[in-house]
Amino acid sequence: MSLTTGAEYLQRLQDGRRVWLEGETVADVTAHEGLRASAREIAALYDLQHDPLHRDALTVEQHGERHGRAYMKPGSAGQLVARREGFEVWARASLGMLGRSPDYMATCLTAFAANQTFFSARENKGFAENLARYHEDARRRDLCLSHTFAGPRTDKSKTVSGQGAGLATALRIVGETDSGPVVRGMRSLATLAPLSDELLVFGAGRPLQAGEEDHSISFAIPVHTPGLQLICREPFTRQGRVDHPLASRFDEMDCVAVFEDLVVPWERVFVYRDIELDRNFKVATHFNEHVGQQVLARRVVKTELVLATVSAVVESTGLSKADEPRRRLGEIVTGLDLTRACLRAAEADAFPADSGMWTPATQPMLAGLRVSKDVYAAAIGTLRDLSASGLFMTPTSADLEGPLAEVISQYYRGATADGKERTRVYRLAWDLVGEAFGSRQLLFEKYFLGDPARSYAAAWDRYDKGRLGALLEDALAGGPTADEPTRGRS
Ligand SMILES: Cc1cc2nc3c(=O)[nH]c(=O)nc-3n(C[C@H](O)[C@H](O)[C@H](O)COP(=O)(O)OP(=O)(O)OC[C@H]3O[C@@H](n4cnc5c(N)ncnc54)[C@H](O)[C@@H]3O)c2cc1C
């Protein structure tokens, strides 16, 4: 086996998978109007691995075979930096718009599989070995994986097993056969699943309680496995490279995964009836630190695209020298610098974890993840504010090519650009800000790594309160008065 090509990846997706979209099953996900564009973008990323210009950044040779860098355990600080440089190549090629380029889940699976000590606890040893074997197989086949960690959104006030009451919704074990456990229920979100080779199911979405062991199962299955159905959201793809430069290319489909008495082969089960492992797998494997490196590298590119668009907008309105637009542009630059600084700090303070993997430092990485999603949201706000009615008062490509072409060129012109050029910039801005596509991008950055409110709260919970107490005490004790000797000085 060797590195996948784009054509091989597209071929693999034509396997009889059960994908539902707008009430119908999709016969071929690589041909469907709502899915094919992003399938081609992922295929193009795979092809970049074979491009002599990018091969060494994206892949590593081992025992005469080449593998995707994200599937390799970074064994040194230098290899960790090299992994990020690979992330940057794919992020640049997809303009930061594909959060689930295959390197994301390859990184995640590698971090999981390396943590044999953690997953081997109690009765789970054989299942931990399954995970190591699965990682090796996925690496050798250069698989594109999707994941679903999120449970049902049925009733957030109830426990996992309480979801749906009499009509239980959460994924759970409902039986056992010689071939493997039988599972039933749903997972609320799996981005890119219709365009992935396999689906990785981990955790239960929320901490399990004693007695909820039936909900404790983690595994991986090919997307075409009988008993799995994927229900897609409405596609946000829009046609036309000029009218929708982003929405025509990068609509990563999100879907619900429904499991109906699906038999998971025993060799593909990684955690079984162990609520402790389910509760702690993200922290123990340094999941956020590892995938965070891909996320920050990608967000830098994506936010820079917003910055470039804001800059082109204010150029076109003749406001590029005015104070307020320059201040707003400078705020985005500051956010970008902060994001880069967190990424670099996480790499500079990286440490060899128990798994043997060099791991980005936790605090700067978590801070970078929190800050960078707010930076992206603020940048989108700036683009909206500075574009104003220009966002939607734009002609279409049909107008640009039609009988009114000259009129449009004259009357839609900007300070520095003709009507056609200016229109193209604003169509890009509208994809980023206004379309369903742009709204979904904003939601994605805010939520895909979990509830941001809870991650800010956790930052406070983890903070060393002892330092604060000492500082507060010093402040409340007061400084020396004019007629008292200075404390602590002889
Ligand atoms: C575009 C997109 C793609 C995604 N892709 C994936 C994917 O591929 N795989 C995957 O596993 N997950 C994915 N996610 C899901 C992500 O993990 C969840 O969105 C995230 O965990 C938040 O859960 P939720 O959407 O159910 O929101 P909720 O948990 O319902 O949160 C909504 C609001 O309610 C508040 N809230 C929730 N619970 C409480 C409480 N108990 N008390 C007080 N306030 C509360 C939250 O603070 C928040 O403001 C994706 C999400 C998005 C938006």
The ligand as a Gaussian input file, in Angstrom:
#p B3LYP/6-31G(d) Opt

LIG

0 1
 C      -20.503000      22.973000      11.916000
 C      -20.240000      21.995000      13.024000
 C      -19.555000      20.818000      12.752000
 C      -19.321000      19.894000      13.769000
 N      -18.687000      18.716000      13.469000
 C      -18.562000      17.761000      14.413000
 C      -17.997000      16.503000      14.101000
 O      -17.546000      16.260000      12.976000
 N      -17.937000      15.566000      15.076000
 C      -18.404000      15.800000      16.340000
 O      -18.314000      14.921000      17.180000
 N      -18.962000      16.984000      16.665000
 C      -19.047000      17.957000      15.731000
 N      -19.620000      19.163000      16.053000
 C      -20.423000      19.198000      17.294000
 C      -19.809000      19.896000      18.411000
 O      -19.106000      18.951000      19.141000
 C      -20.995000      20.473000      19.211000
 O      -21.614000      21.478000      18.427000
 C      -20.544000      21.081000      20.502000
 O      -20.117000      20.077000      21.372000
 C      -21.688000      21.839000      21.175000
 O      -22.803000      20.990000      21.336000
 P      -24.223000      21.415000      20.767000
 O      -24.086000      21.858000      19.352000
 O      -25.139000      20.284000      21.039000
 O      -24.625000      22.697000      21.572000
 P      -25.216000      22.776000      23.053000
 O      -24.449000      21.888000      23.971000
 O      -26.697000      22.564000      22.997000
 O      -24.901000      24.262000      23.409000
 C      -25.756000      25.325000      22.989000
 C      -25.768000      26.394000      24.069000
 O      -26.325000      25.875000      25.277000
 C      -25.408000      26.056000      26.361000
 N      -25.495000      24.869000      27.223000
 C      -25.386000      23.565000      26.847000
 N      -25.506000      22.760000      27.926000
 C      -25.690000      23.566000      28.989000
 C      -25.881000      23.323000      30.382000
 N      -25.931000      22.082000      30.885000
 N      -26.042000      24.394000      31.197000
 C      -26.007000      25.647000      30.693000
 N      -25.830000      25.940000      29.383000
 C      -25.675000      24.918000      28.539000
 C      -24.038000      26.174000      25.704000
 O      -23.131000      26.945000      26.508000
 C      -24.344000      26.883000      24.395000
 O      -24.363000      28.275000      24.564000
 C      -19.805000      20.140000      15.076000
 C      -20.473000      21.334000      15.340000
 C      -20.692000      22.262000      14.348000
 C      -21.414000      23.537000      14.674000

